[in-house]
Amino acid sequence: MEEKFTFEELQKQYSDQNLMIADLQRKVRAFESSELLKSRIVEVFRATPRMMAISDMVEGRYVDVNEFFLKTLGYTREELINKSSDDIQLFAELVQSDKFIPKLARLKRVENFPVKLKCKNGETRDFLFSADSIFFGDEKFLLTTYVDDSESARIIEMQNRSWDNVRDLFESLSNFVLALSVDEEGSIVVQSVNPKSREFAHVSPDKYQGMDIHSVDIPNKNIILEVVAKIALTGNPEKLPLLASGSDNEGYYLGVNLTSGEIIILWEPGKIQKSRERELLMQADVFERFADMIPEVVFEIDIKGRIIYANLKGLERFGYAKSDLNEGLTIRSIFGQEQLPLVFENLRKLDRPGTSSHNEYNVFARDGSQIPVISHTFAVFDNQDKIIGYRGILTDLTERKAIQDQILREKAYLEILIESAPESIVQTTLDGRIERINAEFTRVFGYTHEEVMGRYIDDLIIPEELKSEGGHFTNLAANNETVSIETTRMTKTGERIYVSLLIKPVQINDETTALYAIYRNITEKKKDIETRNVILNISNAALSQTESTDIYSIIQHELSRFWKTKNFYIVLYNDENKTLTLPFYTDEKDYFTEIPAKGTLTAWLFRKLEPVLMKVPEIDALEASGEIGLVGTPCLVWLGVPLIVENEVLGAMVLQDYENEDAFSHDDLRLLTLIGNQIALAIQRKKMMTRLIAERAKAEEAAKLKQQFMSTMSHEIRTPL
């Protein structure tokens, strides 16, 4: 098996050529032009998630601005290129631009200088301004950056969208070394090609090894063959320039013959290439300075997972130094053993040019502390589309995670507060479409979460006659006004309730995004007030009205505040003849003025001496037991309250319904009982007043008769017989 040669073997056999080869390896680090390096910087510049701009140093006109600069200020690229900051009035305070220019001239850079910038729409925002000079060839430019700490979440989002444009931060630079041999038949066979030569001569080591050089596509092959031929003839090292004139301005090939018979061909750059090489080295330094200005972690790893480059931000954040990279720092130290399978799985997905991955990890600093990051990674390919490493950016999510955790905690607190609130709470869109409700809303109004989501609140709980009111309140709140009012709303069953309504707009960044409506059920409070008013009005009527029929009409009117009274009657019990007198009777089906008490439901109520709410099954059971015999048309629900004063039954007050068995509830029974007690007192007072008036009339009549008698007697006495 033929031996493959390395640089170390060449150095042992040819000490003179050794110095030349070592010098070649040290100096020839890049073959790209200045324009190619500049394009790489521009790619990173445009994809960086910070506001950045490049302008000329003479007139301050913008040469380029990145996407984040355009997005933040609201300009297009065409509106800024060849314009200065003064042209667009970028600085809100004119004196600011006059402050940093002298500072830049004196210190060569400005860092974290507070400024106010004016957006295209006129809005002013606070930024920290930094500036530094950079070189492209012999040209000097000004690189400016603007940082807004409040925009961290938006920066992450911009970074996610724009990082697909970033493909190469760096490009490996290589030398060209070719090992040849001459077989017994005189054929020149390729024995070995150093792996990095593929990037210079487009030579594939695996593909060309063992092939005749005449069938291999290698640049300047005729010159290489001429070098081999001369070495074969003379046995001495040979040097042939590319130019026919013999000048080495364009570089030359150097060939040496080893004692084992192999011929080594090396490429030596000429004067022009060396001059360009010095320029590339200078620009490489500029590029590293540029990478160090990026406030993210820039990294590069080789195919074996060894970290071969990290910018200053990355080294500082993870607690390492450049010497640690030289000692062989690997991704195992950064990602930890547990995450490595996931890291390798994500890297394997980067199997073709143009693909990238965006993944979150918990990485480790040198001191063992964990750092949450998002990694934007892509593979680096050679000219044969073979992966030679990976490069990308790590964004520290520590502050973002802390903010997210705080938001989650506050959201959890808010959720608990809303769910446990004793008021009904509804969140809607600006046009009143429901987005969420709490448990109290379900309890009070009867609707479940599934039943209301996406529906308009006005269509569910606002009575028909109040629809316009609901729309008006929604419009007021949508225009950032708070609404506070007492009104009526309707439950799922159609029951009307009194509510205290508060509508508050939700504002984010001075923009109304949603509405919160808070309903406090004040039905009981309203009923208490109404009940007091009803009792007061009935009492006043009992004192002021002279006719009993007028009092009963007032009682019906007052009760209509709470119930439908189209089937309502007041009955008085006559204990002497055991009859029921109905001084007030209004009914859809029947009409009575007086009936025997025996066997009636009202007489049964008198014996029970307590209010009752009865429906058909209970009434039928009483009838079947023989306790009652129905009089009149059967009803579906019967609500009766005895009128009792000092253990004496005066009568009863009855509400009934022929159509809806749920027309009355036990709450209605309690309320009617309270009012009934006051009505009983009013009726008693009215009876007492009636008796007093009657007795007074009798007394006045007796006094009148007495006076007449005395007058007659006096007349008789004075008149002689």
C-alpha positions in Angstrom: 0.0 0.0 0.0 1.4 3.3 -1.0 2.1 5.8 1.7 0.3 9.2 1.9 2.3 12.2 2.9 1.6 14.9 5.3 3.3 18.3 5.9 5.3 16.9 8.8 7.0 14.3 6.5 7.8 16.9 4.0 9.4 19.0 6.7 11.7 16.2 7.8 13.0 15.5 4.2 13.2 19.1 2.9 14.3 21.6 5.5 14.6 24.3 2.9 11.1 23.7 1.7 9.8 23.3 5.3 10.2 27.0 6.0 8.4 27.9 2.8 5.5 25.5 3.5 5.1 26.7 7.1 5.1 30.3 5.9 2.5 29.3 3.3 0.3 27.6 5.9 0.4 30.6 8.2 -0.2 33.3 5.6 -2.6 31.7 3.1 -5.8 31.9 5.3 -8.2 33.1 2.6 -8.7 33.2 -1.1 -11.8 35.2 -1.2 -11.7 38.7 -2.4 -12.4 41.8 -0.3 -15.9 42.0 -1.9 -16.7 38.5 -0.7 -15.7 39.2 2.8 -17.7 42.4 2.7 -20.7 40.5 1.5 -20.4 38.1 4.5 -20.4 41.1 6.9 -23.4 42.5 5.1 -25.3 39.2 5.5 -24.7 39.2 9.3 -25.3 42.9 9.5 -28.7 42.7 7.9 -29.8 39.7 9.9 -28.7 41.0 13.4 -31.8 41.6 15.6 -30.6 45.1 16.7 -31.0 48.4 14.9 -27.8 48.9 12.9 -26.7 51.3 10.1 -23.5 51.8 8.0 -22.8 55.3 6.7 -19.9 57.1 5.1 -17.6 59.1 7.4 -17.5 62.2 5.2 -21.2 63.2 4.7 -22.9 60.8 7.1 -25.0 59.3 4.3 -26.4 55.8 4.8 -24.7 53.1 2.8 -26.8 50.3 4.3 -29.3 49.7 7.1 -30.5 46.4 8.4 -34.0 45.0 8.5 -34.5 45.7 12.2 -33.6 49.4 11.7 -36.3 49.7 9.0 -39.0 47.8 11.0 -38.4 49.8 14.1 -38.5 53.3 12.5 -41.0 52.4 9.8 -38.9 53.4 6.7 -38.1 51.5 3.5 -34.6 50.9 2.4 -35.1 53.2 -0.6 -36.2 56.1 1.7 -32.9 56.0 3.7 -30.0 55.0 1.3 -27.9 58.0 0.4 -29.8 60.1 3.0 -28.2 61.4 6.2 -29.8 61.4 9.7 -30.3 65.1 9.3 -32.2 64.6 6.1 -34.8 62.4 7.8 -34.6 64.3 11.1 -33.7 61.1 12.9 -32.6 62.7 16.2 -35.6 64.2 18.0 -33.3 66.6 19.8 -31.0 68.3 17.3 -28.2 68.9 19.8 -27.7 65.1 20.2 -26.1 64.6 16.8 -23.7 67.4 17.6 -22.7 65.7 20.9 -21.6 62.3 19.7 -19.7 63.4 16.5 -17.0 65.2 18.5 -16.8 62.4 20.9 -16.4 59.9 18.1 -13.6 62.0 16.6 -11.8 62.1 20.0 -12.4 58.5 21.2 -12.8 56.8 17.9 -16.0 55.2 19.2 -19.2 56.0 21.1 -20.9 53.5 23.4 -24.4 53.6 25.0 -25.0 57.2 24.4 -28.7 58.1 25.3 -30.6 59.6 22.4 -34.2 60.1 21.3 -35.0 59.0 17.8 -38.0 60.0 15.7 -39.9 57.3 13.8 -41.4 57.9 10.4 -44.8 58.4 12.0 -43.5 61.1 14.3 -43.3 59.0 17.4 -40.2 59.5 19.5 -38.5 56.7 21.4 -35.5 56.3 23.7 -32.4 54.4 22.6 -28.8 53.8 23.7 -26.6 54.8 20.7 -23.2 53.2 19.9 -20.9 54.0 17.0 -17.6 52.7 15.8 -15.5 53.0 12.6 -14.8 50.0 10.4 -12.8 49.6 7.2 -13.6 47.9 3.9 -10.3 47.9 2.1 -9.0 51.4 2.3 -12.5 52.9 2.8 -13.6 54.0 6.3 -17.2 53.8 7.4 -19.3 54.5 10.5 -21.2 51.5 12.0 -24.0 52.7 14.4 -26.2 50.6 16.6 -29.3 51.5 18.7 -30.6 49.4 21.6 -34.1 49.6 23.1 -34.3 47.4 26.2 -38.1 47.4 26.1 -38.0 45.7 22.7 -36.4 42.4 23.8 -39.5 40.3 23.0 -39.8 41.9 19.6 -36.1 41.5 18.9 -36.5 37.7 19.5 -39.4 37.6 17.1 -37.5 39.6 14.5 -34.5 37.3 15.0 -36.7 34.3 14.3 -38.0 35.7 11.1 -34.8 37.2 9.7 -32.2 34.5 10.7 -33.1 32.4 7.6 -31.1 35.0 5.6 -27.9 34.3 7.5 -25.9 31.4 6.0 -22.2 32.0 6.5 -20.5 34.0 9.2 -17.1 32.8 8.1 -15.7 30.6 5.3 -12.8 28.2 5.8 -9.7 29.2 3.9 -7.2 26.5 2.6 -3.9 25.7 1.0 -3.4 23.3 -2.0 -1.2 20.3 -1.6 -1.1 17.4 -4.1 0.9 14.1 -3.8 1.7 12.3 -7.1 3.6 9.3 -8.2 4.8 7.8 -11.5 3.9 4.1 -12.0 5.9 1.5 -14.0 4.1 2.4 -17.2 4.9 6.1 -16.8 1.4 7.2 -15.7 1.2 10.1 -13.2 -1.2 8.9 -10.5 -2.8 11.0 -7.8 -1.8 9.5 -4.4 -3.3 12.1 -2.0 -5.0 15.4 -1.9 -5.2 17.3 1.4 -8.9 17.7 2.4 -8.9 21.5 2.4 -7.7 21.6 -1.2 -11.3 21.1 -2.4 -12.1 24.7 -1.4 -9.2 26.0 -3.6 -9.0 23.7 -6.6 -12.4 22.0 -6.4 -10.6 18.7 -6.0 -12.3 15.8 -4.2 -9.8 13.7 -2.3 -12.1 10.6 -2.2 -13.0 11.0 -5.9 -9.6 11.5 -7.4 -7.4 9.3 -5.3 -5.7 6.6 -7.5 -6.6 8.3 -10.8 -4.4 9.3 -13.6 -3.8 13.0 -13.4 -4.7 13.4 -17.1 -8.3 12.4 -16.3 -8.5 14.7 -13.3 -10.0 18.2 -13.6 -7.5 20.4 -11.8 -6.9 24.1 -12.5 -3.6 24.8 -14.3 -3.0 21.1 -14.9 -0.6 21.8 -17.8 1.7 23.7 -15.5 1.5 20.9 -12.9 2.4 18.3 -15.5 5.3 20.5 -16.7 6.6 20.7 -13.1 6.3 16.9 -12.7 8.1 16.3 -16.0 11.1 18.5 -15.0 11.3 16.9 -11.6 11.2 13.4 -13.2 14.1 14.4 -15.5 16.3 16.4 -13.0 15.2 15.0 -9.6 15.5 18.6 -8.3 12.7 20.9 -6.9 11.0 22.9 -9.6 9.2 26.2 -9.6 7.0 27.4 -12.5 5.0 30.7 -12.4 1.5 31.0 -14.0 2.6 33.9 -16.2 4.6 33.0 -19.3 6.7 36.1 -18.7 8.2 34.3 -15.7 6.8 36.9 -13.2 5.4 35.4 -10.0 2.8 38.2 -9.5 0.0 35.7 -10.1 1.6 32.9 -8.1 3.5 29.8 -8.9 3.6 26.0 -8.4 6.4 24.4 -6.4 7.3 20.7 -6.8 9.6 18.6 -4.7 10.6 14.9 -5.2 10.7 12.6 -2.1 13.1 9.8 -1.7 10.2 7.4 -1.8 9.4 8.5 -5.3 6.4 10.6 -4.7 6.2 14.2 -6.0 4.6 16.9 -3.9 3.0 19.9 -5.7 2.3 23.0 -3.6 0.7 26.3 -4.6 2.5 29.5 -3.6 0.6 32.8 -4.0 2.3 35.5 -5.9 2.9 39.1 -5.0 -0.7 40.1 -5.9 -2.1 37.3 -3.9 0.1 38.1 -0.9 -1.0 41.8 -1.0 -4.6 40.6 -1.2 -3.8 38.2 1.6 -2.7 41.0 3.9 -5.9 42.9 3.0 -7.9 39.8 3.9 -6.2 39.4 7.2 -6.9 43.0 8.0 -10.6 42.5 7.0 -10.7 39.3 9.0 -9.8 41.4 12.0 -12.5 43.9 11.1 -15.0 41.0 10.8 -14.1 39.8 14.3 -14.5 43.3 15.6 -17.9 43.4 13.9 -18.9 40.0 15.4 -17.8 41.3 18.8 -20.2 44.3 18.4 -23.2 42.0 18.0 -24.9 41.6 21.4 -25.5 37.9 20.8 -23.3 34.8 21.1 -21.7 34.0 17.7 -20.2 30.5 17.5 -18.6 28.0 15.1 -18.1 24.2 15.6 -16.3 21.7 13.5 -17.8 18.4 12.3 -16.6 16.7 15.5 -18.4 19.1 17.8 -15.3 21.1 18.8 -15.9 24.8 19.4 -13.4 26.5 17.1 -14.7 30.1 17.4 -16.8 32.2 19.7 -17.1 36.0 19.9 -16.3 38.0 23.0 -19.9 38.1 24.0 -20.1 34.3 24.0 -16.8 33.8 25.9 -17.8 36.4 28.5 -21.3 35.0 29.0 -20.2 31.4 29.4 -17.1 32.3 31.5 -14.5 31.0 29.0 -11.4 32.6 27.4 -9.9 32.1 23.9 -7.3 29.8 25.4 -10.1 27.4 26.3 -11.0 27.1 22.6 -7.4 26.2 21.8 -7.4 23.5 24.4 -10.3 21.7 22.8 -13.6 23.0 24.3 -16.5 20.9 22.9 -20.3 21.3 22.8 -20.5 18.6 25.5 -19.3 21.1 28.0 -22.0 23.6 26.9 -25.0 21.5 26.3 -24.5 18.7 28.9 -24.8 15.0 28.4 -28.6 14.8 28.6 -29.2 17.3 25.8 -26.6 16.0 23.4 -28.9 13.5 21.7 -31.4 16.3 21.0 -28.6 18.6 19.8 -27.2 15.9 17.4 -30.7 15.1 16.2 -31.3 18.8 15.3 -27.9 19.1 13.6 -28.6 16.0 11.5 -31.6 17.8 10.0 -29.3 20.4 8.5 -28.5 18.1 5.6 -28.6 20.6 2.7 -27.5 24.2 2.0 -30.1 26.8 2.9 -31.6 24.9 5.9 -31.4 26.2 9.4 -32.8 25.2 12.8 -34.2 27.3 15.6 -34.3 25.4 18.9 -34.4 26.2 22.6 -31.9 24.7 25.1 -30.7 25.0 28.6 -27.0 25.4 28.3 -24.3 25.4 30.9 -21.8 28.2 31.8 -18.3 27.3 33.1 -19.5 27.7 36.7 -22.3 25.2 36.2 -25.1 27.7 36.0 -27.9 27.1 33.5 -28.7 29.6 30.8 -31.8 29.3 28.7 -31.0 30.1 25.0 -32.5 29.9 21.5 -30.1 28.6 19.0 -30.2 29.6 15.3 -27.9 27.2 13.6 -27.0 26.3 10.0 -24.5 23.9 8.4 -21.4 25.1 6.4 -20.8 23.2 3.2 -17.8 23.0 0.9 -17.9 23.4 -2.9 -18.9 19.7 -3.1 -21.9 20.3 -0.8 -20.3 18.3 2.0 -20.8 19.5 5.6 -17.6 20.8 7.1 -19.0 22.4 10.3 -21.8 24.4 11.9 -22.2 28.1 12.7 -24.9 30.2 14.3 -26.0 32.5 17.1 -27.2 31.8 20.6 -29.6 34.4 22.1 -29.7 34.5 25.9 -33.4 34.1 27.1 -32.7 34.6 30.8 -34.4 38.0 31.0 -37.1 36.9 28.6 -37.8 33.7 30.6 -37.9 35.8 33.8 -40.4 38.1 32.2 -42.4 35.2 30.9 -42.4 33.6 34.4 -43.6 36.8 36.0 -46.3 37.1 33.4 -47.4 33.5 34.0 -47.5 34.1 37.8 -49.5 37.3 37.3 -51.8 35.6 34.9 -52.3 32.7 37.4 -53.1 35.3 40.1 -55.5 37.0 37.8 -57.2 33.7 36.8 -57.8 32.9 40.5 -59.0 36.4 41.2 -61.5 36.3 38.3 -62.7 32.8 39.0 -63.2 33.4 42.7 -64.7 36.9 42.3 -68.3 37.2 43.8 -69.3 39.2 40.7 -70.1 37.9 37.2 -67.2 38.8 34.9 -67.2 38.7 31.1 -64.3 39.5 28.7 -65.3 40.6 25.2 -63.9 41.9 22.0 -64.5 45.6 21.2 -67.7 44.7 19.4 -69.0 42.6 22.3 -68.1 39.1 21.3 -67.5 36.9 24.4 -64.0 35.6 24.9 -64.2 34.3 28.5 -66.6 34.2 31.5 -66.1 33.2 35.1 -67.9 30.7 37.3 -70.1 33.3 38.9 -71.4 34.3 35.5 -72.5 30.7 34.9 -74.1 30.6 38.3 -76.1 33.8 38.0 -77.0 33.8 34.3 -77.1 30.0 33.7 -74.9 29.9 30.6 -71.8 27.5 30.4 -68.5 28.5 28.8 -69.2 26.4 25.7 -72.6 28.1 25.2 -71.3 31.6 25.2 -67.9 31.5 23.5 -67.8 33.6 20.4 -71.4 34.9 20.8 -72.4 38.5 21.4 -73.2 39.4 25.0 -76.1 41.6 24.0 -77.8 38.7 22.3 -77.8 36.6 25.5 -78.6 38.6 28.6 -80.1 42.0 27.5 -83.9 42.2 27.3 -85.2 43.2 23.9 -86.3 46.7 25.0 -82.8 47.4 26.3 -80.8 46.3 23.2 -80.0 49.9 22.2 -78.7 50.6 25.7 -76.3 47.6 25.5 -74.9 48.7 22.1 -74.5 52.2 23.4 -72.5 51.0 26.5 -70.3 48.8 24.3 -69.4 51.7 22.0 -68.6 54.0 24.9 -66.2 51.4 26.4 -64.6 50.7 23.0 -63.8 54.4 22.9 -61.9 54.1 26.2 -64.8 55.3 28.5 -65.8 53.6 31.7 -69.5 52.7 32.1 -71.1 52.4 35.5 -74.9 52.0 35.9 -77.7 50.0 37.5 -79.9 48.2 35.0 -81.8 45.0 34.2 -80.5 41.9 32.6 -82.0 38.5 31.7 -80.9 35.0 32.7 -81.0 31.9 30.4 -84.4 31.0 31.8 -85.8 34.4 31.0 -85.8 35.6 34.6 -85.0 39.3 34.9 -82.5 40.4 37.5 -81.3 43.8 38.6 -77.5 44.3 38.2 -74.9 46.9 38.9 -72.9 47.0 35.7 -69.3 48.2 35.3 -67.6 48.1 31.9 -63.9 48.8 31.7 -61.7 49.0 28.6 -58.5 46.9 28.6 -55.5 48.9 27.2 -52.2 47.6 26.0 -49.6 50.2 24.8 -52.3 52.9 24.9 -54.6 50.8 22.6 -57.9 49.4 23.7 -57.8 45.7 22.9 -60.7 44.2 24.9 -63.6 45.0 27.3 -64.3 43.7 30.8 -67.9 43.8 32.0 -68.6 43.1 35.7 -72.1 42.3 36.8 -73.1 42.5 40.5 -76.5 40.9 41.1 -78.5 43.5 43.2 -81.9 41.9 42.7 -82.3 41.2 46.4 -81.2 44.8 47.2 -83.7 46.1 44.7 -86.4 43.9 46.0 -85.8 45.1 49.6 -86.1 48.7 48.4 -89.2 47.9 46.4 -90.7 45.9 49.3 -90.2 48.8 51.6 -91.8 51.1 49.1 -94.7 48.7 48.6 -95.3 48.4 52.3 -95.2 52.1 52.8 -97.6 52.8 49.9 -100.1 50.2 51.2 -99.9 51.6 54.7 -100.4 55.1 53.5 -103.4 53.9 51.4 -104.9 52.2 54.4 -104.8 55.5 56.3 -105.8 57.8 53.5 -108.4 55.9 51.5 -112.0 55.8 52.7 -113.2 53.0 50.5 -111.9 49.5 50.9 -112.1 48.8 47.2 -109.6 51.6 46.6 -107.2 50.0 49.1 -107.4 46.6 47.3 -106.8 48.2 43.9 -103.7 49.9 45.3 -102.5 46.6 46.8 -102.9 44.9 43.4 -101.0 47.8 41.7 -98.1 47.6 44.2 -97.8 43.8 43.9 -97.6 44.1 40.1 -94.0 45.5 40.6 -93.0 41.9 41.3 -95.5 39.6 39.7 -98.2 39.4 37.1 -101.4 40.0 39.0 -104.0 39.2 36.4 -105.0 36.2 38.5 -105.1 37.7 42.0 -107.6 37.9 44.8 -108.0 39.0 48.4 -110.4 36.9 50.5 -111.9 37.8 53.9 -113.1 35.1 56.3 -116.5 35.5 58.0 -116.4 33.3 61.1 -120.1 33.8 61.9 -121.5 32.2 58.8 -118.4 30.4 57.7 -118.2 32.0 54.3 -115.4 33.6 52.2 -116.0 37.1 51.0 -113.9 38.3 48.0 -113.7 42.1 48.2 -111.1 42.1 45.4 -111.1 39.4 42.7 -109.4 39.5 39.3 -109.1 36.3 37.2 -108.8 35.1 33.6 -111.2 32.2 34.1 -113.6 32.7 37.0 -115.4 35.4 39.1 -116.7 35.1 42.7 -117.9 37.5 45.3 -118.8 35.1 48.1 -118.5 31.3 48.5 -118.8 28.8 51.4 -115.5 28.3 53.2 -115.9 24.5 53.7 -113.8 22.3 51.4 -112.0 25.2 49.7 -108.2 25.4 49.3 -108.4 28.8 51.1 -110.1 27.3 54.1 -107.4 24.6 54.2 -104.8 27.5 54.2 -106.6 29.0 57.2 -106.3 25.7 59.1 -102.6 25.4 58.1 -101.9 29.0 59.3 -98.8 29.3 57.1 -98.0 30.4 53.5 -97.9 27.7 50.8 -96.7 27.3 47.2 -98.5 24.4 45.6 -98.5 22.9 42.1 -100.8 20.4 40.5 -99.5 17.2 42.2 -99.8 18.7 45.7 -103.3 20.1 44.9 -104.5 16.8 43.4 -103.2 14.9 46.5 -105.2 17.1 48.8 -108.3 16.7 46.7 -107.8 12.9 46.6 -107.5 12.8 50.4 -110.8 14.6 50.7 -109.4 17.6 52.5 -110.5 20.0 49.8 -113.0 20.1 47.0 -111.9 22.3 44.1 -113.9 25.4 43.3 -113.4 27.1 40.0 -111.0 26.4 37.2 -107.9 24.3 38.2 -104.6 26.2 38.0 -101.0 25.0 37.5 -99.5 26.8 40.5 -101.1 28.4 43.5 -99.4 30.8 45.9 -101.4 31.6 49.1 -100.5 33.7 52.2 -102.9 33.9 55.2 -103.6 37.3 56.6 -103.2 36.9 60.4 -103.1 39.5 63.1 -102.7 38.6 66.8 -103.5 34.9 66.0 -106.8 36.0 64.3 -107.2 34.9 60.7 -108.6 37.9 58.7 -108.4 36.3 55.3 -105.9 35.4 52.6 -104.1 36.8 49.6 -103.7 34.5 46.6 -101.7 34.5 43.3 -102.2 31.8 40.7 -101.2 31.0 37.1 -103.0 28.9 34.5 -100.1 28.6 32.0 -96.7 28.5 33.7 -96.2 26.2 36.7 -92.8 28.0 37.4 -94.4 31.4 37.5 -93.7 31.6 41.3 -90.8 30.4 43.5 -90.1 30.0 47.1 -88.4 33.4 47.1 -91.7 34.8 45.9 -93.5 33.0 48.7 -91.2 34.6 51.3 -91.6 38.0 49.8 -95.4 37.8 49.5 -95.5 36.6 53.1 -93.6 39.7 54.2 -95.9 42.0 52.3 -99.0 40.0 53.4 -98.1 40.6 57.1 -98.2 44.3 56.4 -101.4 44.0 54.3 -103.0 42.2 57.2 -102.1 45.1 59.5 -103.4 47.6 56.9 -106.7 45.7 56.6 -107.0 45.5 60.4 -106.3 49.3 60.7 -108.8 49.9 58.0 -111.4 47.8 59.8 -110.7 49.6 63.1 -110.9 53.0 61.4 -114.2 51.9 59.8 -115.6 50.8 63.1 -114.3 54.0 64.8 -115.9 56.1 62.1 -119.2 54.1 62.4 -119.2 54.4 66.2 -118.4 58.1 65.9 -121.3 58.5 63.6 -123.5 56.7 66.1 -122.2 58.8 68.9 -122.8 62.0 66.9 -126.3 60.8 66.1 -127.1 60.0 69.7 -125.8 63.4 70.8 -127.9 65.0 68.1 -131.0 63.1 69.3 -130.2 64.0 72.9 -129.9 67.7 72.0 -133.2 67.5 70.2 -134.8 65.8 73.2 -133.4 68.5 75.6 -134.6 71.3 73.4 -138.1 69.8 73.2 -138.2 69.3 77.0 -137.0 72.8 77.6 -139.7 74.1 75.3 -142.4 72.1 77.1 -141.3 73.3 80.5 -141.4 76.9 79.4 -144.8 76.7 77.8 -147.7 76.9 80.4 -150.5 74.4 80.1 
